[in-house]
Amino acid sequence: MNKEQQELLDDAYENYTNYPLATIHDHHTNILYQNRDKGWCVLNGRSIVSPHPTRHLTQEEFINKCKTDSNFSKKWGLKIEERKLTPKERIELAGGRIQDKYPALVEMSLRVCDERDIPTKLITLTYNNETITSYE
């Protein structure tokens, strides 16, 4: 990920961690009620540790949850899309053109792409209507 994308991730994660954890401990029944299904927090172990029995997701957990859970991603306004580049896209990134009629040339071009470390993945981050695209 490039520096701009990391800054967007840091901003989104800071916004998430500034949101208060939603946990209620009923001292009469000793039951801990959480909004785990909302994705706000996870239980820290099996015991209730005073005064904060929950924790925010780590930044890595937050990023993975945004990638895999569209509702969570929408809630925090961070959309992360990763996809593999097609052979045609890789060859074009390397400055070439693809001739679909000649599979041997495509295969040779892809080997050259591998030798030149031409990216294989496209990453698109969107946060607060700002979109940054990078290749890995």
N, C-alpha and C positions, 0 to 999 in steps of 0.2 A: 504494500500500500504506500502511496506517496504521502508527502507531508500535508497537503491540503486535505486529503481524505482522512488522515489521522486527526487533524484538527476538527473536522466535522464529527468524527466518532467521539472525540473527547468532549465536544459541546453537548452532543446527545446524551452521553453517559453522565455528564455533570447534571443535566436537566433531570435525568432519571434518579440520580442519587439525592438530589435536593427534594424529591417528592417524599413525603413522610410515609413511613412503613405503616401498614394498616393491620394492626394486631390488637386484639382485646383479650385479656386474661380474666376469666370469671373466677374470682377467688372463692366464691361459695361452692362451686362445683369442681374447681381446679381444671377447667377445660380451657384450652387455648384456641381461640377463634382467629382464623387468618383469611386474608383474601389471596390465597395462593393461586386460585384459578385466574385471578386478574394479572398474575405475573409480577406482582410488586415485590414479593419477598419469598424466601424459602426458610423452612425451619432449620435452625442451627442445632443439629443433633436431635436426640430424642428427649432430652430433659429441658425444663424451662429454666433458663439462666436469667437472673434478674440483673439489670432492669430491662434489657433489650433481648428477648429470646429469638429475634429474627435478624436477618442481615439482608442487605441488598445483594443482587447478583454481582459477581465480579465483572470487570469490563469484558473479559473473554466470554463469560456466560451470557452477558447482555447481547453481545454481537451475535453469538450463535443462536440465541432465542429470536433475535430480529430476523435472522436468515431463515429460520424454520417455522416461525409462528406469525402468520400475517396479521392476526388481530393484535398481538403484542407490538408488532412493528408499526401498525397504524396508530396505536395508542401513544407511542413515543415519537412518532413522526420520522422515524429512521427506516429507510428502505435500502436493503443491501441485496444486490443481484449479482450473482457470479455465474458465468457460463463459459464453456469451452469454445474456443474459436474454431470455426470450420477450416478445413484445409485451404479453401479459397481465400478466406480472410487472412490466414497466416502468410500465404504466398504473396498476397497484395501488401501486407505490412512489410515484407522483405523487399518490396519494390518490383515484384514480378507480376506477370499476368498468368492466368490459369487457362489451360486448354483442356476442357473436360473430355475431348475426344481422344486424348493421349494419356491413359492411366500411368504409363511408365514415366512420362515427364512430370506428372503430378507427384508420383512417389519420389522421384529424384529431387524435385523442388522441396518437398517436405523434409528430406534428409538434409538439404542445404539449410533449411530453416532451423532444424535441430542443431546443426553445427554452429550456426550464427546466434544461437539462443534467442530466436524470435519467440515472443510470448505465445502462450497456449491458452491463456484465460483472460476474459474481459470482466472487470469489476466496475459496477456502477453503484455509487452511493448517492442517495437523495435525502437531504435534511433541510427543513425550513425553506422549501422551494429552491434549494441550491443543489445542482447535480454535478458530480465530478466523476469522470470516467478514467480508468487507467488499465494498463495491460500488465499481466504477470507471466 
